[in-house]
């Protein structure tokens, strides 16, 4: 059994997040959703991103870290899109407890998520849809990889053909891919272990 912190995208806790949480719990894990929108959801990216940009980034990081304390001890963070950057930030700020990070969407170089050194030996996976309009590209991935390798970590990268940005979110018709979502969940469950 693993304690898992799930950090949603700017769209909030939608069916894709709920499904992931239910699968993790069904496998016997304790899961806490770090919902910085406090139940608010968005149906599209434009208003969600406008809302996110209206907030103080450092305050969001601090709040994600504060709310992560609901788990006292070892944990894995799972972040979706912008939640992925927050998942990385929490792991950076709680190195003694971080046991792994899974990001759907682009993983960020450490200077983008508060800086510092990655906790030694803490594994990371990135899951990206091939049709991800928000993918930051090979240069960002190379910088992220270099950050991880300095900490002795070989990050795992998974690309899903035909899938969009939040490819596990069934309400996003241009992004959702059922086969990719199943493969992601299988890999996630294997990553968090028993």
Secondary structure by P-SEA (a helix, b strand, c coil): cbbbbbbbccccccaaaaaaaaaaaaabbbbbbbccccccccccaaaaaaaaaaccaaaaaaaaaaaaccccccbbbbbccaaaaaaaaaaaaccccccbbbbccccccccccccccccccbbbbbbbbccccccccaaaaaaaaaaaaaaccbbbbbbbcccccccccccccccccaaaaaaaaaaaaaaacc
